[in-house]
Amino acid sequence: MKSHLSVEAPSSTATEFVVSSRRPSSGVLAIIGYAVRVTVCYHALLVVILRLRSTGHLTNDNVYLELFLRVTVIDGILAAIAAKAEWWMLAVSIALTFWLCLRRPYKEESLLVLQGMGIQTSTSSPYFFVGPTTTFISTTRIQDIVIHEAFKGFEVKFYLAIIVEGASEVVVVFPSLLPRLDVLQKVWRGARACLYAHATKPG
């Protein structure tokens, strides 16, 4: 999986390295993509509402339903689907639609280095609206940051690792994406320069 690296330095004592499988694209394309997802979910919800109306659970003069239907031009198609579909088929289709729309099409992992404080690793959730998984390691527990190599199938993979005092295993950075060696080397140099900058300053 091809990944892209971006580096942000919000202050002189903090640097964040973000590796993502998302292809760089314009803001307009990203907005269009999100709009399509919202539209699909919206119409899936409309089908459920129309199904409830066809079974008598909602009245035809429901103000909210009429308001929803005014924001679509395919209410006839949706009504036909809702009237003919079985409940189990409808439930499976709606669940699959929401799963596909809410699933994030890319992976994103980051390494935040805070000088004098420590390192925080983060992995994005597979779904939108769900927070990332983060791990914080204080400076006092960090023994070193190294680049290791390992076999994955018949390939040799390089990975960035943090050796933590008292831990039986190293903490692998970017474990899902496993970026290229040149990317890891750039992150390794930048992370060490930020984390240990105070140790090289005179006085």
Phi, psi and omega in degrees: 000121182286136182234160181234141182252135171229142183239130178233138179233083182297339177208174181289347182247011180217135177222134179241129177251121182243123176249127184223147175271359179286132179287138177299127180217165180288158179297329180295315180297321179296318180295319178298318179299315179294322180296321178296317180298315180296319181296316180297315179297321180299314181289330174296320177294324178298322179299318179297316181296317179294325177296319178295324178291322181291337179265003176088004179282342175230139180280155181291338181263020179295124185296317183293321179296316179297324178294319178298317184291337179287344182261023175214152180251004182239035182297329179294317179295316180296320180296321179294319178296316182294326183285327186264335186285141173286156183299319183292323178293320180295316182296315180296316181296316180294317180298318179294321179298312180294323179297316180292321183287327183270351181282132181284128184279009181212164175249148180216129180228147184222159176229114180254120181254122179246111185300127179082353182244307180154202184230139176237124176259148184216139176233126183293153177285152177293349184236148174293156178067011174241129185293160180285164174267124184237151176223129179249134179235120181287157182301324183294340182261350182276119178271321180190163173240122187226164173249121180250170173230150180209163179268132173234100189071238178254013181251151173264121181248137175261146178213150179269133184225149177249122177274118185252133180296130178085354180266142181282339180229155178282159176265116181277130178267140184056052186293332183277321186271328181044069183296171183296164183298319181295327176291316179298321180295321178294317179294317181300312179296316181293320181294316180293321180296322180282316185292321185252019182298322182294334182285340182259354180282140180291149177082000000 
